[in-house]
Amino acid sequence: MPLIFGFLAGVAVGAVAALLYAPKSGQEFRTDINFDQNMQEVSSRVEKAVAEMQTFVEAQVKQIQTKSGEAGGDVAEAAEEAVEGAQDVAAQAKGAAEEAAS
């Protein structure tokens, strides 16, 4: 029986020590956890946006290659369209990342 009381006393002293020496409050710790989850969501959205941008740019490159056989002037126009499209996708990725971070 004294062994059980000693064990319970040790648990109580350990719990009090843990509460006194905890580096962060429960609210701060939960905020950190939520921040990590938000960053994972942002990372996922950015990854998806980058994949979309890659697909778009690949399609534009194929289109440029096709048009380059037709005329030299069309190549510059197609390249401009590809750059504008890539910029639009990048802006969408940035917006998604900012939205998820807030």
C-alpha positions, 0 to 999 in steps of 0.5 A, spaced: 500 500 500 505 505 501 508 503 494 501 506 491 501 512 495 508 513 493 507 512 486 501 517 486 505 522 490 510 522 485 505 523 479 502 529 483 509 532 484 511 531 476 504 534 474 505 540 478 512 540 475 510 540 468 505 545 469 510 550 472 515 549 467 511 548 461 514 553 455 508 555 452 500 556 455 495 551 452 492 556 447 499 558 444 501 551 443 494 550 440 495 556 435 502 553 433 498 546 431 493 550 427 499 554 424 502 548 422 496 545 419 495 552 415 502 551 412 500 544 410 494 547 407 498 552 403 503 547 401 498 543 398 495 549 394 501 551 392 503 544 389 497 544 386 498 551 383 505 549 380 502 543 377 497 547 374 502 552 371 507 546 369 501 543 365 499 550 362 506 551 360 507 545 357 501 546 353 503 553 351 510 550 348 507 545 344 502 550 341 508 554 340 512 548 337 506 547 332 505 555 330 513 555 329 512 551 323 507 556 320 510 563 321 516 566 325 511 572 327 506 567 330 512 564 335 513 571 338 505 572 339 504 565 342 510 565 347 507 572 349 501 568 351 504 563 354 508 568 359 502 571 360 498 565 362 504 563 366 503 569 370 496 568 371 497 561 374 503 564 379 498 570 381 493 565 383 498 560 386 500 566 390 493 568 392 491 561 394 497 561 399 496 568 402 488 566 403 490 559 406 496 563 411 490 568 413 
